[in-house]
């Protein structure tokens, strides 16, 4: 606090603070000028001067900044935000995060968050209708990761496969195959699973020209990995899914192309790294990312935006379930009343 003039202030008044977030303050300060009427002591003349106005410069933290700091403190408790982290949130945590998600959504440059939710919600509806007994979704790279994350919050079995630069005629080095086999084992995507599963395994990616599809399936089918595409393991491109050729869902072409081709928003909100199959070798960036993944307990560390987006997806799943339960109960009550009338 800075005081204009050589005065001491004797007052019980303190600047108003929002106590809800007072424990989450950071060091960002914004100077604000204010006038306070209170007894002051003039040290130069050694006397009290009553009913005078002292001009005080103090710092205030905007509510938005306090709120974001509170959110950061919640999300920084863990290196990722998934179903377990959502379940462990307190009522106060939920209140803070739900208040901030409106600010976060407004900061979305392409206004793509709403489209991501709409896309994931409709994809989930379609795949559950086609496979009501369950399935395993394998997301290749970053593009379909948000679909897998939405399903993960619904309790489905999903697996993330980070890989990039698998162009036409890509040859996988033995070093990369060995490293990728280790990663696939860590997520439970194994030849044994492909042979014994009772649920279909759906491998998906946003495929532009088909090279990613062919090369990734070639990688899986190598003897070292041993996962063959067939009746239990199938590949769907998102481009196929949205055209309804799989019977999953039918989206307007301009919607998914805008999301995947133009904004690439689906890649901004995921922790799945880009790991180049072509340049993978000892000491490369891809190996460092895998090593960090193992050090973190088989988790890819997430930044603030990814965690916040994951919260929005989780909360959407929660409220959709609440609404669905309410509709089901209402329908059941109507049926009960109807039967009682006969």
N, C-alpha and C positions, 0 to 999 in steps of 0.2 A: 504494500500500500504506500503510495506517495502522497504527501500533504503539501499543498501550496503555502509557502510561508513557514516561519519558524514557530510552529505551534505543536502542542500536544493535545490529543483528543481524549476526553473523558466521556465515554458513551457506552451504553449496553447494546446499542444497535449494531447489527452485522448485516452485510449485503445478503439478500435472499439467494438461497441455493436450492436446487431441486434435490431433496434428500434422497430420493429414490436412486439417484446415480452418484451420490457423493463419494462412494467408495471406489468409483471407477474413473476418477479424474486422471487426465494426463497432463503434460507440461505445456500444451498449447495455450497461449494466453492472448486475450484481446483487450487492449486498454479502453476503458470507458470512463468518461468524466461524470461526476455526480456532485450534487450539493447536499450537505447534511447540516441541519440546524442543531447545535449541541453546545454545551459549555466548552470553551477552549482556553488554553493557558498560553499566554504570550511570554516566552522565555526572555525576550529582549527587555521587557518592562517589568518582569517578575510579578504579574498580576493576572487574575481571571478576567476574561471578557465574556459576559453572558449574552445569550440571544444573538450571537453573531453567526455568520455563515462561513464555514470553511469549505474550500473547494478541494475535493479528494479525487485522486486518480487511482482506481483499483482495477483489477483484472476480472473478467467474467468469461466463463466457458459456455458457448452456445449449447443449447439442449441437443442439437443434432450431433455435435462433436462428443458430448458426454454419452449420448446413446450409442454412437459407433464404438466408443471406447469400451462401453459395457458389453457390447456384442463381441468385440475382439477378445475380451477376457473370458467370455463363455466358450468361444470357439477354439481358443488357444489351449484349452485344457487337454486336447487330444490332437494328434497329427492328422487325423482324418475325421470326417463326420459321416457316420453311417447309421444303420438301424439301432445299434447298441447305444450310440451317443444320443440319438433322439429320444430313446426310451428313458435315459438317465437324466433328462432335463427336468428341473423343478418347475413349478407353476410360475415362479418369478422369472426364470430363464425363458420360458415360453412366451411370457408377456413381453419381455424386452425384445426377443428375436422377432416376434410377430409385428411389433411396432416398427422395427427397423426395416422389415422386408419391403415395406411400401417405398421407403427412401431408396433402398437398393434397386428395386425394380425401375424406379424413375431415372436412375443413373444409367440404365441400359441404353447405349447409344442407338442400337438398331431396333429397340423394342421387341426383342426376340424371345424374351423369357416367357411371355404369354404363349407364343407359338410353340416353344419347346414343351411346355406343359400340355397344350392341346394335342400336340403330336404324340407325346408319350401316353397320354390318357387314352387316346383312340387306338393306338397300337396295342396297349395293354388289353383293352376291351376285346379287340379282334383276336389276339393270340390266346386269350383265355377261353373265348368261345370255341375256337378251333381245337384247343387241347385242354379241356376241362380237368383231365386227370393229371396234368402237370407237364413240365418240360424243363430243359436246361438251355439257357440262352448264352451263346458265346459271342462276345462283341470283339471284332477285329479292329484294332486301332482306336482312334479317338472319336471318330464320327458317330458310331452308334452307342457310345458309352452312356449317354444320358438316358437312352431307352433301357439299358441294362440297370442303371442306377434306380430308375423309377420302379422297375420290377423288383429290384432288391429290397426296396422299402416296402413292397407288398409281400415280402417273404419268399419270393421265388429264388431258385438256384441260378445264379448268373456267374459268368467267368469273363475276365477282361484279358485280352491278348494284345499287348502293345507291340506294334511292328509297323515299319514304314520302308519305303524304297524297295519294295518287291515288284519291280517292273517286269516287263516281258523278258523271258529268257534269263531270269535271275538264277544264278547258281549259288547255293548255300554252302558256305565253307563248313568243314567238319567242326571247327571251333564254335561257330554260331549254332549249329544243330545241337551240339552238346549243351551249350548254355541255354538254348531255348527249351530243350527237353527238361532240364532242371527246373526252369520256370513253370512249364506246364505241369510238372509233377507237384509243384508247390500249390497250384490252384486246383489240383485234382482232375485235370483234364488228361486222362491217360488211356492207353489202349484197353486196359481192363475195364474202365468205365464204359467205353464205347461198345464193348462186347457184352457187358452184363446189365446195362441200364434198361429199365422198363419204360423210361420216359424218353421221348425224342430229344436229341441234341441238335439245336438249331444254331448254325454258324451264320453270322450276318455281318455285313459291312455295307457302306454306301459305295457301290461299285460304279465307277465312271466308264471304264473301257474293258473291264474283265480281267486285266492282268493280275490285280491283287487277288481276285478269287482263285484263278488257276494256280498261282504260285503259293498261296497259303495252303490250299488243299494238297499241293505237291509236297509242301513241307510236312504236313500232318501225316501223309502216307509214307514218308521215308521209313525204312526198316527200324531206325533208331527210335522213332516215335510210334509208328504203327497204328494210326487212326485213319480208317478208310471211310470215305463217304458211301452211304448206302441207305438201307431202310431205317436204321436208327440214327444215323448222322446225316444231316442234310444242310445244304447251303441256300440261304435266301439273301438276295441283295435288297437293300431298302428300296431301290428303284423298282424291283419286282413287287415288293410288298405293297407299295403305295398304288400300284396299277391294278391291284386286286387279283393278279394272276395266281397268287397263293391262297386266295380266299381269306386273307387276314383283314385288310382294310383298303378303302379306296379314297385316296387323297388327291386333290387337284395337283397337277404337275407343278404349277407355279409355286405352290406352297413348299414342297420339299426342296425344290431347286433353289428357291430364295433362301431357305434355311441353310442348306449344305453348300451350294455353289457360291452364293453371293456374300453372305454374312459370315459364314463359317463359325457362327455363334456356338454351335454345339461343341466345338473344340476349345473354346475359351473357358468353359465351365467344367473341365474335367482334369483330374490329376494324372490320367493315363499318359505316360510320356511317349515321345516319338523316338523309337529305337530303330536305327537303320540296319537292315539285314545285310546290305551290300558292304558297308564299311565296318562291320563288327569285327573287332579283333582285340587282342589283349591290351588292356589299358585304355580302350576307347571310351567315349562318353556313354555309350550304351551299356557297357560293362559296369561303369560307375553307377549308373541308375539302377541296374539290377542288384549290385552289391548293397546300395543304400536301401533298396526294397527289403532285402533279407535282414539287414541290420535293424530295420524298423518293425520286425515281426511280420514280414510278408505284407507290407502296406506301402503304397506310393504316397508320399507326403503331399498334403493338399494345401493350397494357399487360401487366403481369406475368401476370394470370390467363389472358389469351388465349394468350400464349406458352406457358404451362405446359400449358394444355389442348391446344394444338397438338402439344406434345411427346408428350402421352399418346396422341393420335390417331396420330401418326407411329410411336410405339413399338408400338402395337397392330398397325398394318399390318405392321411389321417382324416381330414375333413370329408373326403369322398366316402370313406368307410362309415363315418358318423351319419352322413346324409343317406347312404344306402340302407343302413340299419333302421333309421327313422322311417324311411319309405316302406321297408319290409314290415315293420311293426304296425304301421298305419294300415297297410293292406291286410295284415292278419286280423287286426281289430275289426275291420269292415266285414271280413268274411265271417268272423265269430258272431257279429251282430246280425248278419244276414241269416245265418243258420239258426240263431235263437228265435227268429221270427216265424220259423216253420215248425 
